[in-house]
């Protein structure tokens, strides 16, 4: 099951899940920075990850940590 903590649209809309409040602060920061980087790089190519790692050091490790959490859907 995938979790959607946030999303970015090409119309420059960023939507964040209300469930972010349940995450540790550094993971919330990661989700927000992840979506902000999408305003520059629309896909998850090398440029995206390079920029994300500049603004959020250790981004890939934080991404792996975030994957341990799930959004509850009822």
PyMOL commands that set and color helices and strands:
alter all, ss='L'
color gray80, all
select helices_A, chain A and resi 18-22+25-37+46-55+59-66
alter helices_A, ss='H'
color red, helices_A
select strands_A, chain A and resi 6-8+14-16
alter strands_A, ss='S'
color yellow, strands_A
deselect
rebuild
show_as cartoon
